[in-house]
């Protein structure tokens, strides 16, 4: 997305649910009951160290107060997704110039440790899943997709009422459609749309495909949802029906292993929490 277009869309969506939630994050207090989060950040440059300690504390304080900042969401995972995308956006804007600096990695590793400490001592919950573990360069895309899903109901209503803004909405939806289709295959299981491999930003329900809203603006638009197909080079020796069977088996095995691991981790975390 070009910078001028992003600025235009930030104005267009400033009163939408996701943007209103990020505003609450920004307006929240930096005071964390005098906790010394991040003070031992291992950076030799004193000026840069103080700068990053302040940034770390800003993010840590919001995480500490997450239940009070994100009141609009009842599920812990949804509160986490908002926090993650707000925090990653703050970090991305700060490090956009000197990402190659080793300071970035020191900062991220320290922030993850701080988040774990806050999770157990303050929130009394397991840490948010996949905290800062994705590619820095993909953070903006993930946030844009996440915000689309959070805003989709409001956007659908606005398309009906804000007739003069439909062209702007159409430009935005065309952009989101490209992101949606580029990420669908990685994030979604074609045999189980209730599960997302990218829970912090992607909802796999095909009813939320941007084409659904594009068709409201342009009724002649053919609504076509994403279908996942194996590339020829992935399995050149199998017939179509054999490929379907193999894919189902692979998907089910991955699901079983994934769910088993997650359940074991969850049980261990609950036991650790009970001992504290």
N, C-alpha and C positions, 0 to 999 in steps of 0.2 A: 504494500500500500504506500503510495507516495505521501510525503509529509503534508502538502497542502490538503490532500483528500482526507488524511487522518484528522487533521485539525477541524475540517468541516464536519466530519462524523462525530467528533467529540462534542461539538456544539449541538448537533442534531440529536444525540442520545443522552445529553447531560441529565435529563430527568428520568431515564430508564432505570430499572432495578439495579443492574450491575454497577452503573456509574454512580448511583446514589450510595451504594454500599462502599465503594472505593473512597468516596468523599468522607464517609464516616471514619474510615481507617486513617485518612490524612489528618482529620480534625481531632483525633483522639490524643490523649496525653502521652508524653514521653516519660512520665514519672512511674517508676516501678518499685515503689517502697524501698528506695535506696539500695536495691540489689546491684551488685557489681558485675553485671553481665558484660562479658567481652573485654574487661579491663586487662586481662593477661594476653591479649592478642599479640602474637609473635611477629611484629613488624619493626625493623630497626629504625626506619625514618620516623622521627617523633611527630612531625606534622601530619604525615599520612596515617600514622597510627591513631592519633586523636580523631582524625576525620572518620576513619573506619570504625572506631569504637562508638562514636556518636551514631553512625549509620546502623551498626549492629544493635545498639540499645533501642533505637527507634523501632526496628523490626521486632526485637525481643519483647518490648513492652506491649506491642499489639498482640503478640502471640499469647502473652500472659493473660491478657484481658479478652481473649477471643470470644468467650460466651456472651460477653456484654457488648462487644462491638458488632457481632453478626447476630442480631436478634431475629432477623427475618427468616433464618434457616433453623429448623429443629434438629436436623441430622448433623452429627459431628463431622461427617465426611464432607458435607456441603459447606460448613463453616471453614473447614480446612482448605477446600478448593478456593474459596474467596481469599483466604489469607495467603495461600501460596502464590496466586496470580498477582495480588497486590504487592507482596514482598519481592517477587521476581521482577516485576515492573520497576520497582524502586532500585533494585540492584542493577538491572539492565541499563537504566538511564545513567546510573553513577559510573559504571564500568565501560560504557560504550566506546570510550577512547582508548583506555589502557587494559583491555581484556587480556592481552598477552602477558601482562605483569603477573609475577608470582604472588603479588598481594591479593589478587582475586581468589586464588585457590586457598591461601591462608584464611581469608575472610569466610569463604563458603564452608570450609571444614569446621571453623570455629562456630559459625552460626548453626550448623547442624548439631554440634555438641550442646550448644546453649538451648536449642529447641528441645532436645531430649531431656535436659535437666528441667526445663519448664514443664514439659509434659508430665513428668513423674511428681515433681514437687508442688507445682501450682495447679495444673489442670487435672491431675489425678487420672490421666488417660494415656493410652499409648500415643506416641508421636504421630503426627499426620503422615499418611502414607506418601512415599515417593517425594520427600521434601527436598527440593532443589537438586534432584538427581537426573533431570533431563538435560538435553543439549541447550546451552545458553542461547545459541542462535535460533532455537526453535521456541523460545519462551514467548515471543510476541505472537507467533501463530497460535500457540496453545491458549493464550489469554483471549485472543480474538474469537476463537471457536467457543471457549467456555462462556464468554460474555454473550455470544449469539444465543446459546441455549438458555441462559438465564433471562434474556430479554425477549425470547421468541413469542411468548403470549402477549406481551405489551406491544411488540412490533406488529403482530397480526391485527390487533385492534386499531393501532395507529394508521395502518394502511387503509382501513375502512373510513377513518375520520379525517386524516390529514391528506386530502387529495392533492394539495399543492406541493407536497413533499414526496410524492410517489416516485419521481425520477431519482431523487437522492436515495430513497430506500432501495430502488431497483439496482443502482450502482453498488450499494453496499452488499445487497444479497448476491449479486453476481460475483463479487469478491469472496464472500463467505462460501458460496457454492464451490469455488475452486479449492479452497482450503478443506472443505468438507470431503470432497471427492478424493483429494490427495491423501487424506489421513484415514479415510474410512477403512481401508483394507488392513492397515496396521492396528487399528483400534477395535474393530468389531468382528465378532464371530458370526458368520452367515447362518449358523445353525442355532444360535442363542442370542437374540438381540437384547435380552435382559442383562447381559454381561458386557462390560467394556474393559478392554485392556488398557484404556487410558481414562481411568475413572475421575481424574482431576479436571478433565476438560471435554470429554466426548460422550454424548448420549447416543446410543446406537439405534434407538427407535426410529424407523424410517419415516414416521409421520412428521418428524422434525427436519426432514430434508428441505433445504432452502427453496427447492423447486415448488414446494407447496405454497410458499408465500409469493414467489415470483409469478405463479399462475394467478394469484389474486390481483396482481397489478396488470399482467398481460394474460387475459383469459385464453388467448389462443396458444399459450405456451403448453407444450406437451410435458406433463409431469412424469419424469422418469427417475426412478430411484436407483441407487447404486446397486450393482450386482458384482459379486466377487468371482472372478474366473481365474483359473490357473493359466499362467503363461505357457506357451508351447514348449519353451526351453526347460520349464520346470519338470515336465513329465512327458517327454516325447514318445514313450513306448506304450502308453496306456490308452485304452479306449475310453470314451466319455463316461460310460456307466462305471467303469473301474476307477476312474479318477474320483468320482463322487463318493464311492465307498471308501477309498483310501483317505480322502480328505475328512470324511466323517470320523473315521477311526483316529486320525491324527488329532483332530480337534478335541475329541472326547478324552484322549490320553492326556493332552496338555491341560485340559480343564481339571481332570482328576488330580494330577500332580500339583497343579497350582492351588486348588482348593485345599488339598491335604497340607501343603506347606503353610498356607495362610492360617489354617485352623490350629496347627501346632504352634505357630508363632503367637497366635492370639491367646492360647491356653497358657503358654509360658509367661507372657506379659501379665496376664491376670494373676498368676501365681506370684510373680515378682512383686506386683502391686500389693497383693494381700500381705506379703511379708514386711512391707515398709511401715 
